[in-house]
Amino acid sequence: MALLPGTAPPTPPTPPIPPTPRSPVTRRRVALGVVALAAAAALLPSPADADAELDLDAGAALGSASGHCASLSRLRVPGAAHQQADCLDELTTAGTVASGHTDPADWAGLTPKGLAVPSGVPGVQVDGYFPDTSTTNTNHGWNHDAQFVVRLPDRWNGGLVVAGTPGNREQYANDRAIADWVLARGYAYAATDKGNTGLAFHRDGTRPGDAVAEWNARLTQLTRAARTVVTQRYHRPPTRTLATGMSNGGYLVRWQLENHPELYDGGVDWEGTLWRAEGPNLFTFLPSALRHYPAHAAGGPAAERAHTELHRAGFPAGSEFLWPFHHQVYWDLTQRVYREEFDPAFDGAAEAGTPYCAPGSVPGCDADYDYPARPPEVGAAVERVALTGRIGKPLITIHGTLDVLLPIGRDSDVYARMVREAGRGQLFRYYRVEDGTHTDALVDSFPDRLRPLLPCHRSAVTALEAWLGSGHRPPASRTIARPADADPATLLDDCSLRD
């Protein structure tokens, strides 16, 4: 959820990776200026399973017939206020880091250090932005929000993957975890910054909840536009459109499949944030962490009770080794900036409260926050972005059992129940990943105690492909156990959803 920009998880935290300077590259650039046009370790199944795969050969032939970037000058992103299209020899981070077509600061701390980087994916990248009034995103020197990226590989498999970013990061945040892999599989790919970025995202909009509500609108907007651009590039619409994303990006997948199922064929939700007016939500468990963790850490007579209260709030037994890092980096900041978005009146004229305040120490201390006691308009603001479970297309959710930013028992366990209660269980699969946590980079710090979710995400995508292609339903929802003899060196290849 609060995968905040520039936070890198090794303990102690390291400074954010600075943006890569834009450097000249050998490419053909078309600056299109202002336009205003109307207008997923593939372990289940094997990529050799023709029923699970899109038509990569047909897409490759089409791209070859068109020539490398031959249609570059004809690409127009509907509704964009500005765009630039570049012909690149490499669309993955194997090339885009050097060429300046990604920003490593956007994806710092999200993936394990041993993650392989695929290459050999030439094609077109279109960067730009939609009309917007906020200016938190500084990529490209544009100082303009609602930025997007669309990548169109020469060898296309007929599909499109769209994503929103985790936390409050910018449009390149998924490049290592998601984009590299799906591009190497032949998908076109599009991502949005969700319309506001950074720790002051809550300043966007005129009423509580506006900034988060914009996230949903921006992914809908980008999906429609990207489908049109794909059609322009390949002369036929995408055969399949998938939504995916982690944390806040996973929330967007859930919301899109509930509210705009007509745009998608299915989605994979990687530990999406649960927004629910009646709870649970961030504000029903993070204040407990702020109240009780300091006493737990201090030891003494109050420590045992504090430990019990942390478990009662939803932080799972066995996750205690992760609590110090999350106290230092995530819990306090996440509570304060998201509370400011939905309940700015709690701390009066202050903005996002007082960092690390003790209960009762200052007025409007977030350690004292009591969501059920807040005025009805706070719940109404959350209701504007709330989830219902009424998905309209197939959805696979994965979530780690040791997530201590979005505890699984207060998030995806609840969402799975909501889907079933809404009568949509036939469209849903839910895999609880034993020993997974919210941020995969923490696996580097605790390789004997954690496993990455990234290979489970890839298995989920291939399972969704088979579900949509041959109709082969994924295995029943269950917990994916960590193998007892798992070698930390092989964990990046280890996550099977097989029956």
LODO-338393 format. One record per residue: residue in three letters; y, z, x of N, C-alpha, C in turn. Coordinates in steps of 0.05 Angstrom, whole numbers, plus 5000, padded with zeros to 4 digits. Atoms other than C-alpha are relative to their C-alpha. Example, Ala and Ser with C-alpha at 12.3 -4.5 7.8 and 13.67 -1.06 7.14 Angstrom:
// residues 2
ALA497650005018491051565246502450005018SER497649994984497951435273502250144985
This chain:
// residues 499
MET497650005017500050005000502550005018ALA497649984984505350245048499349915028LEU500350114974503249815106502749915009LEU497250034996510249875131500549825024PRO499650194979513449355176500350145027GLY499649904973512649485250498350255007THR501749774994507650065245497449915011ALA502550084987501849985293498350255003PRO501449755004496250485281498750145024PRO501349844980493450685350501450275002THR498949734998494451435359500550065030PRO497649995017499851575380501049724994PRO499150275007503451005346501549865023THR498650164980505950455391502449874988PRO497750135012512650105383499249744987PRO500650255013512749495338500249775020ILE499950244983511348825371502549854992PRO497650155007517948455376499449724991PRO500450275009518747795341499849815024THR500250214980516647195382502449814998PRO497750185001522746775401499149724991ARG500650275008522846095369500349825024SER499950174977521145595422499649714992PRO500350285006521444835424497049935001VAL502750105000514844495407500049704996THR500250295005512443785406499149964972ARG500650035028512643645333502149824987ARG498250165015516043225281501250184978ARG498749815019521143645240501649844981VAL498450125021524143445175501650234988ALA498449795013529943895154500949894973LEU499550105026530343805080502350144985GLY497749885011536144275068499650114972VAL500049895027537744474997498649814981VAL501350165021533044224943499850174976ALA500449855025532744424871498449814982LEU501650185016526944074839498850144977ALA501249885024524444184769497050045005ALA502950014996518444114771499050295004ALA500449745000476646685046497650055021ALA502850024996463947345176498849904974ALA501050125025461846845119497050064998LEU502849915000455347225107498649964973LEU501350055026454047085033501749804985PRO502450124988452446535026500749875026SER499450154975451846135090501849774994PRO498350245004457145595099498449754996ALA501750245004451345105099499149974971ASP500750025029450145255025501949824986ALA498250205012452944634993501250104974ASP499049915025453744984926502450195004ALA497949804996458345504956502549885013GLU497850114985462745034994501649794984LEU498450225011468444584973499549755016ASP500750254988468343864994501749945024LEU498450034976470843905065499949715010ASP500250284990468143215084501949824985ALA498350175015471842885027502950055006GLY497349934993478143255044500849895027ALA499550104973477543065117500549704999ALA499750295002476642335099502749934989LEU497450065012482742355055502250045020GLY497949954980486942675109500149795022SER500150204979484542185161501249744990ALA498950255010486241595116503050024998SER497149975003493241885106501350015028GLY498949974973494142005181501150285003HIS499049734993496342645216502950034991CYS497349945010502342895177501549764989ALA498750255009503642205147501850054977SER498349965023506542485083502150215003LEU498249784994511042985116502749984986SER497350035011517642695092500150004970ARG500050015029515342665020499450284988LEU500749745011513643405013502550154990ARG497849855012518243794967498850244986VAL500949765013517144514946501750054975PRO498549975025519144564873501550264998GLY498449765004524845054862501150125025ALA499049894975526145184936503049955004ALA497250044992533345294958500249875027HIS500050114973531545095029497149985009GLN502650024987525444845066500249845025GLN500350184977523344545132497049965004ALA502850074997516744185144499649915029ASP500650064973513644145213497149905003CYS502750104993507743735239499050155024LEU500949834978503644215282497249915009ASP502650044989497744115328498150234993GLU501749765005495244815309501450174979LEU498949835022496345195243499250295002THR500849734997492745825264501750145021THR498349854981495746375307499349935029ALA500550104973492346045367502249825009GLY497750174993498345575364502650094989THR497449945013503545855317501550235014VAL498649804985505146455361501849875021ALA498550134979507346005418502249824988SER498150195012510745505372502250134984GLY498049865017514646035334499649964971HIS500550045028511345875268498650244987THR500949755011509046595257501750215015ASP498649774988511747285276498050225004PRO502049794995506847775309500950274989ALA499149745011511148355286499250034971ASP500849995029509348175214497250104997TRP502849925004501948295226499150215020ALA500749794981502148845279498550234986GLY501449765011497049395266498149954977LEU501650055024493149045211497149935006THR502750104994486948785248499050135026PRO501149894975482249035303500749815023LYS499150164977484048805373497949795008GLY502150194992477348445382499749764981LEU500350215020478447965324500449735013ALA499950274988477047245346502249844986VAL498050185011482446715336498949724999PRO501050275002479946055309502249805008SER498050214992483245405331498949734992GLY500850265007482844665321500749934971VAL499150055027486744635255502849885000PRO497450135001492344125258500849964971GLY499050055027496743995198503050054998VAL497249975007503444125164500550294993GLN499049745009507144785158502749964987VAL497550015014512744845107501050294997ASP498649745003517445445113502549964982GLY497650025016523045595065500550254984TYR499549785018525846045011500949904973PHE499150055028527146054937502750144996PRO497449875006533946244908499550304997ASP500249705001534947004916502750115009THR497549884993540747484924499750215022SER500449804980537547974973499549875027THR499950124974537747875048498650175022THR501349834980532748345082498249855019ASN501850154983528247805112501749835020THR498450144979531147565178498549785014ASN501550224987525747065197501649745000HIS498650254997528546405222503050035002GLY497149965001535446725223501249944974TRP499050085026535946565150501350244985ASN498949775014537447285127499949964970HIS500350085028534747095059497250084992ASP502749925011529047385017498849774983ALA501650205015523847014975499249785019GLN501150204981521546665039497149954995PHE502850075003514946305038499149835023VAL501250194981510145925083497749864985VAL502250165011505545365061498749855023ARG501450144979500245085109498049814988LEU501650225011496644435096498449875022PRO501650114978490844275144499449704995ASP500750285002489243555159497249974988ARG502750005011481843695144499950214977TRP499749835024482343975073497450024985ASN502549975016476544265033500549984970GLY499450035029480044164966501150254988GLY499249755011482044894957502750105010LEU497449874993488345324960499650304998VAL499949715000488946054978502950095001VAL497349895001495246434959499950305004ALA500049724993497247124982502850115000GLY497649844995502647644978499550205022THR500449844976503848115036499550294994PRO500449715002501648835047502650145005GLY497649844995506849385047502549864993ASN497450135003513849125054500549795022ARG499850194977512348605107500849724991GLU499050275005514547885112497749804998GLN502050195010510847245096497849935020TYR502150064980506847195161498050235003ALA501549754996503547885152497049954998ASN502950065004496747585131498949805020ASP500850234984496447065186497550065017ARG502549944985491147425229497750084982ALA502149895017487247775174498849794981ILE500950185022486847215123500549705007ALA499350284997490546565140498349855021ASP501550134979487046405206497349914990TRP502850055008480146445175499849794977VAL500250195022481446075110501049725008LEU499150264989485245525147497749865015ALA502250114984479345435194497749914982ARG502050095019474945355132501049774983GLY499050235013479344795107501850044977TYR498249955022483545135055502949955007ALA497149984999490945015044500650294995TYR499349715001494545685048503050034995ALA497249945006501045965020500450304997ALA499449725001504246645026503050044995THR497349935006510646985002500750285011ASP499149734992514747575026500550184976LYS499849865026514847804953502850044990GLY497249995011522447754947501750235011ASN498549794986524448384986498350125021THR501549904977522348695052501250255012GLY498949784984523149295097500150264984LEU500149735011524050035084502150044978ALA498049975021530149935040499549794978PHE500650205021526549444993501050094973HIS499349895026528249914936502949954992ARG497350075007535549704940500249754983ASP499950255014533749044909499750054970GLY500249975029534748974834502250184989THR497949845013539149344784498950244985ARG501249775013534249824752497450085012PRO502549914987528250244773497749814993GLY502450185003522049814784500649715004ASP499350284997525849164793498849875025ALA500950114974523849064866497049934998VAL502950055002516349134852499449794979ALA500450205020516848724789500549725012GLU499550264988519748164831497749905017TRP502350094985513548164875498249834983ASN501950155017509347924817501249734993ALA498850255007514347394797500049815023ARG499950184976514847124868497349885006LEU502650124995507347034875499349794979THR500350215021507046674808501549755007GLN498250234993512846234830498849845023LEU501150144977509646074897497449854993THR502650135007502745924867500649734986ARG499450255014505745404820501249805019ALA498850194981509945094875497949905020ALA501950094980504245084926497949814988ARG501950195012499544734877501349724999THR498750255001504744194870500249875028VAL499850114972505744124946497249905009VAL502750094994498144084955499549724988THR500450265013498043514905501649785013GLN498450194986503643164941498749915027ARG501150054974500143225008497349844999TYR502750125000493043034988499549814976HIS500150205022494442604926498050094978ARG501649895022490243054881500550304999PRO499549715001491043774856497750155012PRO502249844989486944334886497750034981THR502449955017479844384860499750294993ARG500449715004480145134867502450145012THR497849844990485845634874499150294999LEU500849724997484246334899502450175008ALA498049804993488746944903498650225016THR501149784985487547474956502250155014GLY498049844986491148024993499150285003MET500749734995490748725020502350194991SER498149795007494149364996501949914978ASN498250105020500449154959499349714993GLY500950275006497748444965497650004982GLY502249975018491348674931500950074972TYR498949945027495448964874500949744987LEU499150255011498548274866497749834989VAL502450155010491647954859499250114973ARG500849885025489848444804502049924978TRP498050055021496448334767500049704992GLN500050285006496147574773497649934982LEU502450065016488947544745500250124972GLU499549885026491147994688502049844984ASN497750115014497547634671500349695002HIS499950294997496846914696497349885009PRO502650104992489446754698499849695000GLU500050295001491046024682500649875026LEU499250124974493645924753497850025021TYR502049944979487446164789497249964990ASP502950015006479946074792498750275005GLY501149734994478746774820501650135022GLY498549854980481047294869498350205015VAL501249784984479047794923502250205006ASP498149784997482748454922499150195022TRP500649834977482748834988501650254997GLU498849735004484349564970502749994987GLY497550025014489849394921501150274990THR498749775010494949914901499850024970LEU500249965029493950214832502750114989TRP497649905015500250264789499150044971ARG500949925027498850634724502050214991ALA497949825009504250984684498950294995GLU501149745006499651554662498650125025GLY501349924976496851614733497049934998PRO498849934974493651624780501749775011ASN498450194985498851284823500950155025LEU499249874975502151434890501150284995PHE498549755004506251994860498350234989THR501749785009500352384834498350115022PHE501549894978497152484902501650035026LEU498549974975502152374959501650265001PRO498649744997506552984942498150235007SER501949794992500253414948499550005030ALA500350024971499253145018502450125015LEU497649904987506453315036500250304997ARG499949715005505854015006498050155017HIS502249834990499154225035499249935029TYR501050074973497853845100501250185022PRO498949834979502754255143498650275002ALA501549754999499154905123497249965011HIS502750064989492454585137500149965030ALA499850054971494754355206500750255016ALA499149764986497855025223497750205004GLY502049814999491455405212500950264987GLY499349755012491656135192498950044973PRO501149925025490356465126500349794977ALA499450195021493355895084498549745004ALA501150264993489455335118497749924981GLU502350075016483055385077500849914972ARG499150085027486655355010501349735001ALA498750264997490954765035497949785003HIS502250204997484554405056498849934973THR501250045026481654504987501949834982GLU498150155016488054244954500249715008LEU500050284991487953614996497649854989HIS502450135013480853464973500449974971ARG499650025028482853614902502049774993ALA498150225005488553114908498749735003GLY501450254998483552574925499349915029PHE500650084973483252555001497250095007PRO502949955000475852495015499050185022ALA501349844979471552995053498949815021GLY500850164978470052715121502249835011SER497750164991476852375127502050175016GLU498049824988480252975160501149905027PHE499150094974480552645228502249794998LEU497950195004485252125198502650124989TRP497749885013490052615166502450035019PRO497649984983494552745227501549745003PHE498650254997496152015237501449934974HIS498750075025497551905163502350184993HIS497849825004501852515160502449915016GLN497950084982505852265219501349734992VAL499050275003506451535198500449924971TYR500150135026504951395125500850184976TRP499749865025504851955074502950064992ASP497249925006512052205078501749764993LEU498350245004515451525085499249854974THR500950145024511151205031500950134975GLN499149855023512551744981503049974995ARG497150015004519951734993501149734992VAL498850255006521350994992499149884973TYR500950105026516950834932501050184977ARG498849835020519451444894502949914995GLU497350105004526451184906500149754983GLU500150245016524450524875499750064970PHE500649955028521850834810501550244989ASP498749755010525651504806502350075019PRO497849944982532151464845501650254993ALA498449775008535252034805498850265010PHE501349754991530352544833501650155022ASP498549874978534452664896503049954997GLY497250035004541252534865501249775015ALA498650214986546052144909498649925026ALA501550064975541252174969498349754996GLU501750245001537151554985497450065014ALA502749964990529751644993499650285013GLY500649724994530152395001500450095029THR499849874974529452835063497449995014PRO502650024986524052675115498850275006TYR501649774992518653195125501150274991CYS499049745009522053735084497850184989ALA501949815010518254365067500550054970PRO499649945028517154534994502150214995GLY497949825006523254874965502250025020SER498149974979527354765027502749864994VAL497550155007532454255000499749894972PRO500250135026534153974932498949725003GLY501250274999530153344917498149965022CYS502050044979524853474969497549884988ASP502350145012519052994957497450165001ALA502349835000514053534974499850164974ASP499949865026516253854908499749814976TYR500050195022515553214868497750044980ASP502049955021511953314802500349774980TYR499850245017510852634769499750054971PRO500249965030508352884701502450134988ALA497749865011514553304694502649845000ARG497650164998519452744707500749884973PRO499250115026523552434650498449754992PRO501650235009520251894607500749745012GLU499250264989524351344638498649945027VAL501550054975520551444704497349864994GLY502550135009513951294670500449724990ALA499550265011517150714635500549805022ALA499550184978519350414702497349935013VAL502750074989512150464728498549824981GLU501450165020509550174663500749715002ARG499150284998513549534676498249855020VAL501650134980508949384735497150094999ALA502749875001502649744712497849804996LEU502450155004495649464712498550094975THR501449945024491149434652497049975002GLY502850064998484349194677499149754985ARG500850235017484548594630500249745017ILE500150244983482948074683498949764984GLY500950245014481947354659498449815017LYS501650164982478347064720498450185018PRO501649844983472947304768501650145022LEU498749844980475247864814498050165016ILE501649824983471848204873501950195014THR498449794987474848864898498450135022ILE501349844979473149184965502050235007HIS498349774994475649874985498450195018GLY501349824982473950355042499850284990THR500449735011471151035026501750215015LEU498449814984475451365081503049915000ASP497250075003482051075057501650254993VAL498449775006487151635061502949944996LEU497350075010493351245042499749954970LEU500750045028490350994976497250104996PRO502749895002484451464966498449864979ILE501750175017478751084935499550124973GLY500549875025477551594881502450014982ARG497650015015484751544858501049714996ASP499150285001485150784863497949824989SER501850215009479650274861497750104982ASP501949895018474550734829501150004971VAL498749995027479550814772500449724990TYR499550275010481250074769497449874991ALA502650115008473849894765499350114972ARG500549895027473250364705501849874979MET498150145019479450044673499049724993VAL501050275005476349354680497650024980ARG502349975018469849584647501050084972GLU499049915026473649944591501549784985ALA498650235012477649304579498149794991GLY502050205008471148934566499949765019ARG500050234982471948494628498050045023GLY501849944978466248774670498449765010GLN501550234991462648104671501549825019LEU498350154982468447824711500550155026PHE499249814978468448384763497750095016ARG501949884982464748614824501750195018TYR498549794984466749244864498250115021TYR501649914977464249414933501650225015ARG498949784985465750094963498949995028VAL500950054972465450015039500050275015GLU500349744987462750635073501350005027ASP498649954975467150885130502249805005GLY497750174998472550365117502550164994THR497549875006479750595119502249804994HIS497950185011486450305098500849795020THR498950184980488449985164497949955021ASP502350074982483149615205500650065029ALA499449954971486849725271499250285008LEU500849724993484950465267497150005009VAL502750014990477750245281500050005030ASP499850004971479950135353500250285011SER499749724991481750875358497650174993PHE502449845008475451125322497649824995PRO502150195005470050605333497350124992ASP502549875008464351105322500250124973ARG499749865025467251365257501049814977LEU498850185020470450765222498749725003ARG500750284998468550055206502249834987PRO497950175012473249465191499249894973LEU500550135026473949185121500149705002LEU499650294998475648495147497549834996PRO502450165005468448235151499050024971CYS500849975028467248515081501849824983HIS498250185014473348125057498949715002ARG501050274996470347485086497449964984SER502450025016463647625054500649984971ALA499250015028467147744988501149724993VAL499050275006470747074993497849804997THR502250195002464346695006498350064975ALA501549935025460947074949501549894976LEU498450115022466746874903499749694999GLU500450294999465946144926497449934986ALA502650065013458646154905500050064971TRP499749935028460346494840501449784984LEU498450215013465445954823498649735002GLY501250264995461345384852497449964986SER502650035011454045454835499450194977GLY500549815021454846024786498350235009HIS501749794989450846484832501750265000ARG498449765002453447174812499550185025PRO500349824978454747664869498350244993PRO501549765006450448284876501550204983ALA498849805016451748854829501950185016SER498149824986457649314846498550235012ARG501449784986455549844896501550075025THR499049924974457050204961498649855022ILE501150144977456049795024499750205022ALA500449794980452850295071500549895028ARG499850074971454550295145497250035012PRO502649974988448150145183499950245019ALA500249754985445550775216500149955030ASP500150064972444650425283502249805008ALA497950194996451150025279501250025028ASP498750014974453849815347502949944996PRO497150065005461449875347500849735009ALA499350274990461649225387499449784980THR500750225019458548835329501150044972LEU499049945027462249145270501649774988LEU498450225011466748535264498349794988ASP501850205012460648125245498250134979ASP502049855015457348645201501150094973CYS499549915028458348665126498649804982SER501550185018453048355081500150114972LEU500149935028453548355006497549904987ARG502550105011446448094998498650214983ASP501749825017441948384945497950145018
